[in-house]
């Protein structure tokens, strides 16, 4: 995604900066977290990407634009492929690409034992947590895998992470009409986060075809939610700009659609089996 920060505003004034390019990378093919708003979750878990396959996405992207930021927000739960993700990030911040760690963000639904390791292995990267609800019961409805990561224990892990890293934590919150976007839930979220140094990113729900059981929150509900977090709890809160819906590549829309038949093309790569040898040979299609 390429954008110009000067087109936005902050506190009523034009934002500083200029043209930037952010790359959203995948860490897995499919995902086992089963998030009910996400097309990737509907395909289940297929395989982990190697560190080389993760870095390969950056290699291809740099041919098109100078990449300033990398976010692990594509397919997969990055912390379920921990070793490869850590190795890939170290490559991205190494001699070849020289990305600053503060320009790399790893997103997770809250894999607690890996968050506890991440603060030592990659202490200067950004952590984003897909929270999506201020109550465990509602969170499990949206993210079935959250049953393994109780909200209280997750918040304790985030507190320890923040005390060690001294960095803000980004909280991702999908806005689902009638599910988690009400005024009461905004207050519950504010109370949950008011003692943390966080930035909340409200994410408009992107439709995912026939498998979707949710509706996008009304604009006025999103605005009120943001107003409560900002005004009552003094929590910096943004609304994610929607991009990529026209190619089914927006947040939550990525899905691999492969025919049940064998691939018709026989790959000729030395030492590699027939099938899909590299990440660029995956077809990211409409769900």
C-alpha positions as CSV (number, residue, x, y, z in Angstrom):
1,X,0.0,0.0,0.0
2,X,1.4,3.4,-1.0
3,X,0.1,6.6,0.6
4,X,1.0,10.1,1.4
5,X,0.7,11.0,5.1
6,X,0.3,14.7,4.2
7,X,-3.2,13.9,2.9
8,X,-4.4,13.1,6.4
9,X,-4.9,15.4,9.4
10,X,-3.9,15.2,13.1
11,X,-5.5,17.5,15.7
12,X,-7.0,19.5,12.8
13,X,-3.7,20.1,11.0
14,X,-2.0,18.4,8.1
15,X,0.1,15.4,9.1
16,X,3.8,15.6,8.6
17,X,5.8,13.3,6.4
18,X,5.3,12.4,2.7
19,X,4.9,9.5,0.4
20,X,5.3,6.1,2.1
21,X,4.8,2.5,1.2
22,X,3.7,-0.2,3.6
23,X,3.9,-4.0,2.8
24,X,1.5,-6.4,4.3
25,X,3.1,-9.8,4.5
26,X,1.7,-13.3,5.1
27,X,3.4,-15.8,7.5
28,X,1.3,-18.9,6.7
29,X,-1.0,-20.3,4.0
30,X,-4.3,-20.3,5.7
31,X,-4.8,-20.0,9.5
32,X,-5.9,-22.2,12.4
33,X,-7.3,-19.3,14.5
34,X,-10.7,-19.5,12.8
35,X,-11.6,-15.8,13.2
36,X,-15.3,-15.7,12.1
37,X,-15.0,-12.4,10.3
38,X,-12.0,-13.5,8.2
39,X,-11.9,-15.3,4.9
40,X,-8.5,-16.8,5.6
41,X,-9.9,-18.5,8.6
42,X,-12.5,-20.2,6.5
43,X,-9.9,-22.2,4.6
44,X,-8.2,-23.7,7.6
45,X,-4.5,-24.1,8.1
46,X,-2.5,-25.3,5.1
47,X,1.2,-24.7,5.9
48,X,3.8,-22.4,7.5
49,X,5.9,-20.2,5.2
50,X,9.6,-20.4,5.6
51,X,11.6,-17.4,6.6
52,X,12.8,-17.2,3.0
53,X,9.3,-17.2,1.7
54,X,8.3,-14.4,4.0
55,X,11.3,-12.3,3.0
56,X,10.6,-13.1,-0.6
57,X,7.4,-11.0,-0.4
58,X,9.6,-8.0,0.5
59,X,12.0,-8.8,-2.3
60,X,9.2,-8.7,-4.9
61,X,7.6,-5.5,-3.3
62,X,10.9,-3.6,-3.4
63,X,10.9,-4.0,-7.2
64,X,7.7,-1.9,-7.3
65,X,8.3,0.6,-4.5
66,X,10.7,1.6,-1.8
67,X,9.2,-0.1,1.3
68,X,9.2,1.9,4.5
69,X,7.0,-0.3,6.7
70,X,6.2,-4.0,7.0
71,X,3.2,-5.3,8.8
72,X,2.6,-9.0,9.5
73,X,-1.1,-8.7,8.9
74,X,-1.6,-10.9,5.8
75,X,-2.5,-14.6,6.0
76,X,-1.8,-16.5,9.1
77,X,-1.1,-16.1,12.8
78,X,2.6,-14.9,12.8
79,X,3.2,-16.2,16.4
80,X,2.1,-19.7,15.3
81,X,5.1,-19.6,12.9
82,X,7.3,-18.0,15.5
83,X,10.8,-19.2,14.5
84,X,10.4,-18.3,10.8
85,X,8.9,-14.9,11.6
86,X,11.7,-14.0,14.0
87,X,14.3,-15.1,11.4
88,X,12.5,-13.1,8.7
89,X,12.4,-10.0,10.7
90,X,16.1,-10.3,11.5
91,X,16.8,-10.5,7.8
92,X,14.6,-7.5,7.1
93,X,16.4,-5.4,9.7
94,X,19.8,-6.7,8.6
95,X,22.4,-5.5,6.1
96,X,20.4,-6.2,2.9
97,X,17.1,-4.3,3.6
98,X,18.1,-2.2,6.7
99,X,14.5,-1.7,7.8
100,X,14.3,0.0,11.2
101,X,12.7,-2.4,13.8
102,X,10.2,0.3,14.7
103,X,8.9,0.2,11.2
104,X,7.9,-3.5,11.5
105,X,4.6,-4.6,13.2
106,X,3.7,-8.1,14.2
107,X,0.0,-8.8,14.6
108,X,-1.4,-11.6,16.8
109,X,-4.7,-12.7,18.2
110,X,-2.8,-13.0,21.5
111,X,-0.6,-16.2,21.6
112,X,0.5,-15.5,25.2
113,X,3.6,-17.7,25.5
114,X,5.0,-16.3,22.3
115,X,4.3,-12.7,23.4
116,X,6.3,-13.5,26.5
117,X,9.3,-14.6,24.2
118,X,8.9,-11.8,21.7
119,X,9.8,-9.1,24.1
120,X,13.3,-10.6,24.3
121,X,13.8,-11.9,20.8
122,X,12.5,-8.8,18.9
123,X,12.3,-6.1,21.6
124,X,12.1,-3.1,19.2
125,X,9.4,-4.2,16.8
126,X,5.8,-3.1,17.2
127,X,3.2,-5.4,18.6
128,X,-0.4,-5.3,17.4
129,X,-3.1,-7.4,19.2
130,X,-6.3,-8.4,17.6
131,X,-8.5,-7.8,20.6
132,X,-11.9,-7.2,18.9
133,X,-13.9,-7.3,22.2
134,X,-13.6,-6.2,25.8
135,X,-15.2,-9.3,27.2
136,X,-13.9,-12.9,26.9
137,X,-17.3,-14.4,26.0
138,X,-17.7,-12.0,23.0
139,X,-14.1,-12.4,22.0
140,X,-14.5,-16.2,21.8
141,X,-17.5,-15.7,19.6
142,X,-15.4,-13.6,17.2
143,X,-12.1,-15.5,17.6
144,X,-12.8,-19.2,18.6
145,X,-9.1,-19.7,19.4
146,X,-9.3,-17.0,22.1
147,X,-10.6,-19.8,24.4
148,X,-6.9,-20.8,24.8
149,X,-5.9,-17.2,25.6
150,X,-8.0,-15.9,28.5
151,X,-8.4,-12.2,28.4
152,X,-7.0,-11.6,31.9
153,X,-3.9,-13.6,31.2
154,X,-3.5,-11.8,27.9
155,X,-3.7,-8.4,29.5
156,X,-1.1,-9.5,32.1
157,X,1.2,-10.6,29.2
158,X,0.8,-7.2,27.5
159,X,1.6,-5.4,30.7
160,X,4.8,-7.4,31.1
161,X,5.6,-6.9,27.4
162,X,5.1,-3.1,27.7
163,X,7.1,-2.8,30.9
164,X,10.0,-4.5,29.2
165,X,9.8,-3.0,25.7
166,X,8.7,0.6,26.7
167,X,6.7,0.7,23.4
168,X,3.1,1.4,22.6
169,X,0.9,-1.5,21.8
170,X,-1.5,-1.3,18.9
171,X,-5.0,-2.7,19.6
172,X,-6.9,-3.9,16.5
173,X,-10.7,-3.8,16.9
174,X,-13.0,-5.0,14.1
175,X,-16.3,-3.1,14.1
176,X,-19.2,-5.5,13.7
177,X,-22.7,-4.2,13.7
178,X,-24.6,-5.1,16.8
179,X,-21.9,-7.4,18.1
180,X,-19.1,-5.3,19.5
181,X,-19.8,-1.7,18.4
182,X,-22.2,-0.4,21.1
183,X,-21.6,2.4,23.5
184,X,-21.4,0.1,26.5
185,X,-18.6,-1.9,24.8
186,X,-16.7,1.3,24.1
187,X,-16.7,2.1,27.8
188,X,-15.7,-1.5,28.7
189,X,-12.8,-1.3,26.3
190,X,-11.7,2.0,27.6
191,X,-11.7,0.8,31.2
192,X,-9.7,-2.3,30.1
193,X,-7.0,-0.3,28.3
194,X,-6.8,3.0,30.2
195,X,-3.8,1.9,32.2
196,X,-1.9,0.8,29.1
197,X,0.0,2.9,26.6
198,X,-1.9,1.9,23.5
199,X,-3.3,3.0,20.1
200,X,-6.6,1.6,19.2
201,X,-7.3,1.0,15.5
202,X,-11.0,0.6,14.7
203,X,-11.3,-1.5,11.6
204,X,-14.5,-1.4,9.4
205,X,-15.6,-4.9,8.6
206,X,-15.0,-5.9,5.0
207,X,-17.7,-8.3,3.5
208,X,-16.4,-11.8,2.6
209,X,-19.2,-13.1,0.4
210,X,-21.6,-15.9,1.3
211,X,-19.5,-17.0,4.3
212,X,-20.1,-13.7,6.1
213,X,-22.6,-13.6,9.0
214,X,-21.7,-10.0,10.0
215,X,-22.6,-6.5,8.8
216,X,-20.4,-3.5,8.7
217,X,-21.0,-1.1,11.6
218,X,-22.8,2.1,10.9
219,X,-20.6,5.2,10.4
220,X,-22.2,6.9,13.4
221,X,-21.5,4.0,15.7
222,X,-17.8,4.0,14.7
223,X,-17.6,7.7,15.3
224,X,-19.3,7.5,18.7
225,X,-17.0,4.5,19.7
226,X,-13.9,6.6,18.7
227,X,-15.3,9.6,20.5
228,X,-15.8,7.7,23.8
229,X,-12.3,6.2,23.8
230,X,-10.7,9.5,23.0
231,X,-12.8,11.8,25.1
232,X,-13.6,9.8,28.1
233,X,-10.5,7.6,28.4
234,X,-7.9,9.7,26.6
235,X,-6.9,6.7,24.4
236,X,-5.6,7.6,21.0
237,X,-8.0,6.0,18.5
238,X,-7.9,5.8,14.8
239,X,-10.2,4.4,12.1
240,X,-8.4,2.3,9.5
241,X,-8.7,3.6,6.0
242,X,-10.4,1.0,3.8
243,X,-8.3,-0.1,0.8
244,X,-8.3,-3.2,-1.4
245,X,-12.0,-4.2,-1.4
246,X,-12.0,-3.9,-5.2
247,X,-9.6,-6.8,-5.5
248,X,-10.8,-8.7,-2.4
249,X,-7.5,-7.9,-0.7
250,X,-8.7,-5.7,2.2
251,X,-8.4,-6.7,5.8
252,X,-10.0,-10.1,6.4
253,X,-10.6,-10.9,2.7
254,X,-7.5,-12.9,1.7
255,X,-8.2,-16.5,0.7
256,X,-6.5,-19.0,-1.4
257,X,-8.8,-20.7,-3.9
258,X,-7.2,-23.7,-5.6
259,X,-9.0,-26.1,-7.9
260,X,-9.6,-29.6,-6.6
261,X,-7.8,-30.8,-9.7
262,X,-4.0,-30.9,-9.9
263,X,-2.3,-27.8,-11.1
264,X,-2.0,-28.0,-14.9
265,X,1.4,-26.4,-15.0
266,X,4.4,-28.7,-14.3
267,X,7.1,-26.7,-12.6
268,X,10.6,-27.1,-13.8
269,X,12.5,-25.9,-10.7
270,X,15.5,-28.1,-9.9
271,X,15.1,-29.9,-6.6
272,X,11.5,-28.8,-6.1
273,X,8.4,-31.1,-6.5
274,X,5.6,-30.5,-8.8
275,X,2.9,-28.1,-7.5
276,X,3.4,-24.7,-5.9
277,X,7.2,-24.0,-5.4
278,X,7.1,-20.4,-4.4
279,X,4.8,-17.9,-2.8
280,X,4.2,-15.9,-6.0
281,X,2.6,-19.0,-7.6
282,X,-0.3,-18.9,-5.1
283,X,-3.5,-17.5,-6.6
284,X,-5.1,-15.0,-4.3
285,X,-8.6,-15.0,-5.7
286,X,-12.0,-13.7,-4.7
287,X,-13.7,-15.8,-2.0
